[in-house]
Amino acid sequence: MATPLTASSVIFTDPANDNQIDSLLGGTRWTNSTISYSFPASNSSLFWSTLSGSGYGSQFGDGEPWNSAAKPLTSADQDYFEQALQQWANVANINFIKVAETPSAVGDIRVAYTEDPDESTLAWSYLPSNSTKSGDIWINTKSLLNFQDWTPGTISFETLLHEIGHALGFKHPFADPDDPIAKTLPPVLDSIMHTIMSYTYSNLQGEEGNEFSLHPTTPMVLDIAAMQYLYGANNHYHAGNDIYTYTDTNTYHETIWDAAGPSDTIQYAGAISSRIDLNPTSA
């Protein structure tokens, strides 16, 4: 169990020798696949490390927990955050447990609001490590996430999925000047259509745009492969004979993870001319 002064155990991860997976791996993961999370309600130094480097430094600074804008998530945003956690638990062998914060126990993943003057910075987070900051996720109150509901399909919900990905051990799949030898995805795959860890919005034809009308509501196919490499697959999710029905009344942007079942069905119930193509790599 993490405390304000200690992080839970982490391990270094070996490469998968598969570029599509290795381009997402940040090099570490939580040792235990049961991962705690919490919603900080206080910026007292009793709940945060004041160490420099491995903590947040002096409480008289203006960093994340010490910022005057630092505050707990609303109950509605906590619910959306837990929905985002569940999307990761659906695909990987991860068990998230909520803990109440005390001066002697906090979550491995902690999420709260704070402020960054750059409105384009929606949120930021820390990968698993020995630092007490590891797993922490901060939502910028100057950004869109302070003015938009975090419902699935919004960029806000996509941001939660993205930041949780970091907190579990993912990096970005594109070039990092601070780590020039890190694996990266080729441009054709460095897209949110393939991984929510990307910054690039493009359609299945590779045409880049500014955003989606409906953002991903689940981890995407490369995210699932890489997270299952880190923690194993959730072999109990959709393990029966499942029916996936898509209609004209809803909009979808998701990747299906189906653990088993000898007779699964994907069907479309609507009036628009459509095609379901289950051939490998088909779009």
PyMOL commands that set and color helices and strands:
alter all, ss='L'
color gray80, all
select helices_A, chain A and resi 19-22+75-91+144-146+155-168+221-231
alter helices_A, ss='H'
color red, helices_A
select strands_A, chain A and resi 10-12+28-30+34-38+95-98+109-114+123-125+136-140+201-202+208-209+243-247+265-269
alter strands_A, ss='S'
color yellow, strands_A
deselect
rebuild
show_as cartoon
